[in-house]
Amino acid sequence: MVFIVLYSVIILLCALGFVWLARSIARGEADEFIAGYNTSSPEEKAQYNILRLRRVISVMLYGIAVLLPLLCTIAFLDEKQAMIVTLIIVAIIVVWAVALGVWGIKWAKK
């Protein structure tokens, strides 16, 4: 029982971290956390609409924050079901992040 509670608390803290990061990026307070953009030269940064880039990254992070707590449900399943549910949730998160990343970069370019 202690394991279930600890596992759920860790997952929920991670989800809250994603919400905090998404909110910070959406407000423009954390542009240095946008991978690739933070190391770009000023000429390369000028090629992107930063407001659109912030919006895409924030939506991606909010989506992950919503999906991540679903992993708490695996504590109530048997081993085989837990593995299947975990793989499905992780696959959804990966597809979500990659799809938004690819589409978002194209959309954010000027």
C-alpha positions as CSV (number, residue, x, y, z in Angstrom):
1,M,0.0,0.0,0.0
2,V,2.8,2.4,0.8
3,F,4.4,1.7,-2.6
4,I,1.1,2.6,-4.4
5,V,0.8,5.9,-2.5
6,L,4.5,6.8,-3.0
7,Y,4.3,5.9,-6.7
8,S,1.2,8.0,-7.2
9,V,2.7,11.0,-5.4
10,I,5.8,10.8,-7.6
11,I,3.7,10.6,-10.8
12,L,1.5,13.5,-9.7
13,L,4.5,15.7,-8.7
14,C,6.0,15.0,-12.2
15,A,2.7,16.1,-13.7
16,L,2.6,19.3,-11.7
17,G,6.2,19.9,-12.9
18,F,5.0,19.7,-16.5
19,V,2.1,22.1,-15.7
20,W,4.5,24.6,-14.1
21,L,7.0,24.4,-17.0
22,A,4.1,24.7,-19.6
23,R,2.8,27.7,-17.8
24,S,6.2,29.3,-17.5
25,I,6.9,28.8,-21.2
26,A,3.5,30.1,-22.2
27,R,4.1,33.3,-20.2
28,G,7.5,33.7,-21.9
29,E,9.4,33.2,-18.6
30,A,11.2,30.1,-19.7
31,D,12.3,30.4,-23.3
32,E,15.7,29.0,-22.3
33,F,14.0,25.6,-21.8
34,I,12.8,25.3,-25.4
35,A,15.2,22.8,-26.9
36,G,17.0,24.0,-30.0
37,Y,15.7,27.5,-29.6
38,N,17.8,28.3,-26.6
39,T,21.0,27.5,-28.4
40,S,20.1,29.2,-31.7
41,S,21.9,32.3,-32.9
42,P,19.9,35.5,-33.0
43,E,19.6,35.1,-36.8
44,E,18.1,31.6,-36.4
45,K,15.8,32.8,-33.6
46,A,14.5,35.6,-36.0
47,Q,13.2,32.8,-38.3
48,Y,10.6,31.7,-35.6
49,N,7.5,33.3,-34.3
50,I,8.2,32.9,-30.6
51,L,4.6,33.3,-29.6
52,R,3.6,30.4,-31.8
53,L,6.5,28.3,-30.6
54,R,5.6,29.0,-26.9
55,R,2.0,28.0,-27.6
56,V,3.0,24.7,-29.3
57,I,5.5,23.7,-26.6
58,S,3.0,24.7,-23.8
59,V,0.2,22.6,-25.4
60,M,2.6,19.6,-25.7
61,L,3.6,19.9,-22.0
62,Y,0.0,20.4,-20.8
63,G,-1.0,17.2,-22.8
64,I,1.8,15.2,-21.1
65,A,0.7,16.6,-17.7
66,V,-2.8,15.3,-18.4
67,L,-1.7,11.9,-19.6
68,L,0.9,11.2,-17.0
69,P,-1.5,10.7,-14.0
70,L,-3.1,7.9,-16.0
71,L,0.0,5.9,-15.0
72,C,-1.3,5.9,-11.4
73,T,-4.0,3.4,-12.5
74,I,-1.5,0.7,-13.1
75,A,-1.0,0.2,-9.4
76,F,-4.5,-1.4,-9.3
77,L,-3.9,-3.8,-12.2
78,D,-2.2,-7.2,-12.3
79,E,1.3,-7.4,-13.8
80,K,0.3,-8.2,-17.4
81,Q,-2.5,-5.5,-17.6
82,A,-0.1,-3.0,-16.0
83,M,2.5,-3.6,-18.6
84,I,0.0,-3.2,-21.5
85,V,-1.6,0.0,-20.0
86,T,1.9,1.5,-19.4
87,L,3.0,0.8,-23.0
88,I,-0.2,2.3,-24.4
89,I,0.1,5.5,-22.3
90,V,3.8,5.9,-23.0
91,A,3.1,5.3,-26.8
92,I,0.4,8.0,-26.7
93,I,2.7,10.4,-24.9
94,V,5.5,9.8,-27.5
95,V,3.2,10.2,-30.5
96,W,1.7,13.3,-29.0
97,A,5.1,14.9,-28.3
98,V,6.6,14.0,-31.7
99,A,3.5,15.0,-33.7
100,L,3.3,18.4,-32.0
101,G,7.0,18.9,-32.2
102,V,7.2,18.2,-36.0
103,W,4.0,20.2,-36.8
104,G,4.8,22.9,-34.3
105,I,8.2,23.7,-35.6
106,K,6.7,24.1,-39.1
107,W,3.9,26.2,-37.8
108,A,6.1,28.5,-35.8
109,K,8.5,29.3,-38.7
110,K,7.9,32.7,-40.2
